[in-house]
Amino acid sequence: MAEAGRSLTQSLADAGPDAWTRLDAEIAAESARRHESFLAGIEAYRHHPYRRALDPAPEVWRQGTTSLRDYRLPGCDGPPVLVVPSLINRAYILDLSQKRSLMRYLAEKGLAPFLVDWDAPGEVERRFTLTDYIAGRLESALDEVVRLTGKKAAVVGYCMGGLLALALAQRRPDAVSALVLLATPFDFVVGREANSVLMKALAQPMGSLIDGVGEVPVDMLQAMFAGLDPGLAVRKFTAFTRLKRKSAAARDFVALEDWANDGVPLAGPVARECLFGWYGENDPVQGRWCIEGRPVNPESVTVPTLVMIPKRDRIVPPVSALPLWERIPSAKLMRLAGGHVGMLTGPRAKTEVYGPLMRWLQRRAGN
């Protein structure tokens, strides 16, 4: 940037003695304009009439706060698919609206999809480790799907849910027919080495907070995500002011933003494993992340596997997800054009993600 700086300085010098004063005034005016546009976007979002009214799929199983939702259409006998979302966001990102729903799309195409709904941790779940969630709740949900359908299930994991699905597929090849990993992180340090240093520095003070509260509050998690792209909020709310209030694009924006603001806390022991073990020490890559004492090892996955990686993902950059694909034997890689959330909810989600995923599942999960 040094050359650009010298060029700007020379341009200001050539513009006359009052150039700096005029520049300061223009910057102040532009800053005020952007600030007002940002606030206007927030107000337009807050007062938009859209409210999510989509009925949830029937609940067919529950343990504690964890439930299993059945999206099968009447008479369906297709291959079962167990979809696993992240623990820190609501599961309905996979069923956001009638037109933006991976779950309903898979059902319409003849598959038998089931969605794990973690919900917010209760008193029991606040003491959970990842072993409790995977070896306990997730395996029980898998067993219920197999019982209901009489078939092995394909397992689809999204984001953090992909790592849970990975561990499940390694542990239960007797009940898993195929594995799909959507925007799933694995190397938590590559390209973000500073984050690892920061997380190690925060381990003691944040660990004390987690121990005291018993969980990582939603606001803290939201602040961490915001830090990945500090300018995102300004850009998206400013862009929202340019949308017609009654347009489908405006409704889609509000639906997605409502979901993003509807997060859940993360159980204390799980937070320690993820924040300090994954992001601080990069335990998955180092082979130190264990479930019931057994390392989660991608090389041990024996079922057909598809890894789908969005090219514009800022939450799980491709450099974080690619090492997982490289280590799973014979895994198929599919590179996508979208972003982390846009891959599921964007205007091209059906053609670029839903369709290819459905066709792969029909070929592999039914075998």
Beta strands, then each sheet from edge to edge (+ up, - down):
strand 1: 59-63
strand 2: 66-70
strand 3: 80-84
strand 4: 112-117
strand 5: 153-158
strand 6: 176-182
strand 7: 215-216
strand 8: 266-267
strand 9: 290-291
strand 10: 294-295
strand 11: 305-310
strand 12: 332-336
sheet 1: 1+ 2- 4+ 3+ 5+ 6+ 11+ 12+
sheet 2: 7+ 8-
sheet 3: 9+ 10-
end
